[in-house]
Amino acid sequence: MVRKASKNPADYIGPLNINGLEGRMLHMPPRKAAHANKEILFIYGHHSSLERWWGLTQVLNRYGAVTMPDLPGFGGMDSFYKIGKKPTIDNLADYLTAFIKLRYKRKKVIIAGMSFGFVVATRMLQRSPELAKKVTLLVSIVGFAHKDDFTFSKPRYYGYLTATKAMSHRPFSTFFRYVALNQHVLRAVYARTNNAKHKFKHVQTKEEFDHLMDVEVGLWHGNDVRTYMFTSTEFLNLDNCTKQVDLPVWHVAAKSDHFFDNHLVEQHMRVIFRDFHRIEVDLTTHAPSVIADEKMAAPMIPDKLRRVLMATK
């Protein structure tokens, strides 16, 4: 169905119930009749919500229908802990497999994964290789493939690993949620932390600072703490290079990515995928917290990739 575009993400968000877990899903019908049969599945990354990536889905919507589901434990969705499972990358990958089989059935689909979302998509294709036949285009937006891709110093890496392991268990996760993530503590401290400095360094006014902080508070409160910490431990130990995927990948790399070494990312992805196409974009951080509209999101889908999206059937 083609309908007039809305500027309100709430107009496209509905409930999602799968495998005993309740969350939300954003679905945008194609803007043009010519794209009526083109489906794009966007998988968001860590520290996310449907609203955070609204601007990016608007850009993707120029090339077909866009669907973005919540991941268990993120965006306010129930976590795997509710059904007695852990939020491993394997479990997230199997959840995504179930979603694709239910949602697309006999349809072909373009898959675009954002950062950690691309990690989950990769693992899904490794665990369910038959799905590769359904994928007409695979896109990585600042994705990664191996723990060595991180640019952290060894002390910082092992510090993160120790902290996330500890805080993926109760009562540490409970303490972190209600003390460290108390909105007053976040507003006083968060902008001074190492990773957050990259997000706030271009903020010039108090109004901009307050808006960005509101977004960050919402993101921290919308993600299940145990899931956030457990999955952090998972990707800090990541090795997706153990099994190949019979698809080429188009990879959007941030020129000034403060998390990843783009050359190592390329080396590891070349091990996994049949072919690799890298497009570097001039982003000043791994990914911005606030992407309010299409204009702000546009640099994340560069012209070369737009042409590929347009040509993909």
N, C-alpha and C positions, 0 to 999 in steps of 0.2 A: 504494500500500500504506500502511495506517495501522498504526503500532506504538507501543508505550509509549515515551515520551520518555526519553532518557538525559541525564545531566548531564555526560557526558564527550565532548568534541568528537571525540576519536579514534575513537569509535564510528561517526561519520558521514563520516570522511575516507578517500578511496580514491585510487588512482593516476589520473592524467590524461595521456594521450598524444595530441598533436594537432600536425599539421604538422611532425613530426620533433622535437618538444619534449616533454620529460617534466616533469611537475609533479604537483600534487595537486588534488583537488576535494572540497568538502564538500557533501553532499546530505542533507537532512533531509526525510523523508516527512511528509505532512500529519498533524496531530494529530487531526483530526476527519474523519469520513467525508464530512461536508458540504463539505469543502474538497478532496476527492480529485482534482478536476480543475483546481484552481487552482495555477498555477506562478509562483514568484517567483524571479527571477534577481538576486542581489546582487553588485555589482561593487565590490570594495574600492578604496581609494585608494593614494596614495604611502606608502612606509614601512610596509608592511603584511605580514600573514600571515593564514592562515585562522584561527589561534587568536586573533589580536587582536580579531577581530570576532565571536567566538563568541556573546557576550551579545546582540549586535544581531540575529544570525540567529535566536536563540531567540525574540526578540520577534516578528520577521517570521513565524516558523513558526506563530504563532497563527492566521495568515490563509491558510496554504497550504503546499505543499511549497516548500522553499528550496534553491537551488543556488548555491554560491559557488566559482567556479574560480580557480585561480591565474592571474596574468598573467605572461607571459614576463619573466624577470629579477627577479620579486618572489616572496616567500614560499618561496624555495628552488627555484623552477622554473628550468629552463634559460633562458638569455637568447637573444634573436634573434641575437646575435653567433655563437652556435654554428652557425647555418645560414646565416651570411654576410649577415645583414640588420642594419639599425640599428633601435633601438627607437623609431621615430617614432610619433607619435600615429596617423598613417594606418595603419601596420603593426599597432599594437595594436588599432585599430578593425577592421581586416580579420580579425585573429585572433578577435575577439569575434563578428564576423559568422559565421565558420566554426563557432565553438562553438555559436551559437544554431541554425544550420541543422542541425547534427548532433544536437544535444540535443533540440530541440523539434519539428523537422519541421513537422507540421500543427497543433501545439498553439499556443494563445495564451499570452502570458507578461506578467507584471508585471515591469518593470525598475526597480531601485533602484540608483543609483550614488552612491558615497561620494566627495565631493571630486574628486580627479583621476579616479576611476572614472567619475564623471558626465561629465567632459570626453571620455573615451574613448567612452562610450555615445552622447553627442551626435554626435561625429564618425562613429561607426558608422552612425547613422541618416541622416546627411548623405550618406555615401558609398554607402549601401545603402538608399535611401528605401522600397523595397518592404517592408522589415522593419516599417515603421510599422503595417502592417495586422495584424501579429502582436501588437502591444503594446496591452494593455488599460489600462495605467496606467504613467505614467512619473514616477519620483520622484527628486528631487535632494536628497541629504542633505549640506548645506554644500558644494554644488557651485559651480562658477564657469564663466565663458564667455570671458573676455578678459583679456589681460595687465594692462589698466588696473584690473581688479578688486582687484589687490593694494594693500595700504595701505603698502607699504615706501616709505621716503624714497628719493629718486633715488640718493644715494650707496650706500645699502644694496642697492637694486635692481641697479645696475650692478656692484656688488661681487659679488653672487650670480651674476649673468650671466657675468661674467668667470671666476669660480672654477669654476662648473659646466661651462663650455665647456672649460676647461683639463683638468679632472679626468675628463672623458668620454673622454680619450685616454690610452693607455699612453705612458710609464710612470707618469704622474701618478696614475691610478686605482689602480695596484698599490701605489704608495707610500702613498696615502691609506688603502687597505684594511688594509695590514699595519703601518702606523705610527700614523696618526691614529685608526684604528678598533680598534687593539689594546685589548682589554678593560680593561687597567690604565689606559691613557690616557683611555678613555671614562669610566671610573669617577671619575677625578680631575678631569676637565675639563668633561664634557658638560653637567652640570647648571648650569654657569655661563654657557653660551652663550645668546645672545639668545632664540632660539626655545624652547629647553628651559626657560628660566625660567618660562614660562607653564605648563608641564607640572608643574613641581616646586613651584610657589609655595604650594600647599595641603597639601603633605606636612608632617606634624607629628612623626613618629617616625622613628627610624633604621630600624626594620623596614619601614615604608612606603617610605622612600627606597631601601633595598636591593632591595625587590621591584620598584619602578618601574624602577630601574637595570638589574636583571636582564632585564626586558622590553625595555628600550631596546637593550641589548647584543644580545639575540637578534634584534631587528628589523634592526639595522644589519648584523649578520652574515648574516642570511637574505636580504638584498637584494643583487643584483649591483651593485657600485659603478658600473661604467660605465653600466649601464642607469639607475640612480638619477640620476646626474649628467646624462646625455643627456636624459632625460625632464624633468628640472628645467629645463634650457635650453629645451626644447620649450614647457613651459607658461609660462615667463617671456617667451616670444615669442608666446603664444597669441592667435589671433583666430578664434573659432568663429562669428562673426557674418556670415560671407560666404554662408551658405546656410540657408534656412529648413527647419524640420522640421514636418510636418503632424500635430502632436500637442500637446495641452496638457501642462504640467508642473506638478507639485506640488513646491514648493521649501521645504525646512526650513532656516531661517537661524539661525545662532548669534548671539544678541544681543550677546555680547562677543567676536566672532570677531577674533582678533589678526592674521589674514592678509588678510581681505577686507572691502571696503566693500559692505555689503549693498544699498545703494541702486544702486550701479553694477552689481552682479550682476543685480539685477532689470531694470534698463534693457537690459542686453545680452541677457538671456534673453527679454525681450519681443520683441526683434528676431528671435530665432531661432524661438520656438515659437508655435503658434497661439493659445495662451492661457497665462496664468501665475497660479498661486495660491501666495502666500507665507504661511508659518506660522513665526513667530519663537519660538524656544525660549530659555530662560534658561540657556545654557551659558556657562561662564566662560573658555572657550578654543575654538579651532577644532574640535578633537576630542581627547578624552582618550586617552592611550596604553593605559591599562588599563581594560578593560570586562569585568570578571570574570564577570558573570552578567546575567540579564534585568533585575534591579532597577536595576543601574547603567546599563544601556542604554536603559531605558524612556523617559527624557526626550528621546531622539533621535527617537522616533516619537510625536509628540504626539497628543492625543485626536482632534483634527479629522482627522488623517491616518489614524488607526486606523479611524474611521468610513468613510472613503473606501476603505480596504483591505478592510474587511468587505463593503462594498456592491459592490465590483468583481467581476464574474463571471469 
